[in-house]
């Protein structure tokens, strides 16, 4: 069954507002409900993709909290914090390390309208000192209560929505796909619309089929393939 035009329009309009220059890096964040909640906030704000370094021998696991957001915000895994930090820096992102250091600034005084990565630390022990030392800027969300820190997913949501607020105020939130590399855009749209067909194409090493203006696949494919997203 072909994709409904309404569904295709919705996929396109969400992808058109994705921001490749806003992301999070999770350093040893381990609890499924936290990883899931962070990805859900990333999806809500328009983050294109997220990054994580897992504890040795652990895989990021999602639960119902994610509400499927892991399908729309891929989580790239890296072998070490240093490797992840180097890659994000190479992509031109300014790295904001979340910790309560003396040099950390109130997040409301920072400008997140440019390329931004929020680096968040583990539930128990926070951001490692070695990673904190590699950040462009330490930031904190001021606390007024008895407890010293927020839950990591709450901290992530607070920062991501502040970045979105600032970008909306500055009029720099993409609306027509300009936040996604133009070479990647058609492939991403195809993967969102037809994940099973996309995976079959990758397996057999062929390019994705062309789509019509309404989002239908413009060629005859093997009958076993599921055409719905
Ligand atoms: N005991 C840990 C510490 O001292 O850092 C607490 C870790 S906290 C539960 C987990 C992560 O949430 C932190 O590494 C940071 O990324 C984020 N976080 C929590 N509260 C924060 C705050 N007030 N400002 C900025 N980030 C915060």
Boltz pocket constraint, residues with backbone or C-beta under 6 A from the ligand:
constraints:
  - pocket:
      binder: B
      contacts: [[A, 98], [A, 99], [A, 100], [A, 119], [A, 120], [A, 121], [A, 122], [A, 123], [A, 124], [A, 125], [A, 126], [A, 127], [A, 139], [A, 140], [A, 141], [A, 142], [A, 143], [A, 148], [A, 149], [A, 150], [A, 151], [A, 152], [A, 153], [A, 155], [A, 156]]
      max_distance: 6.0
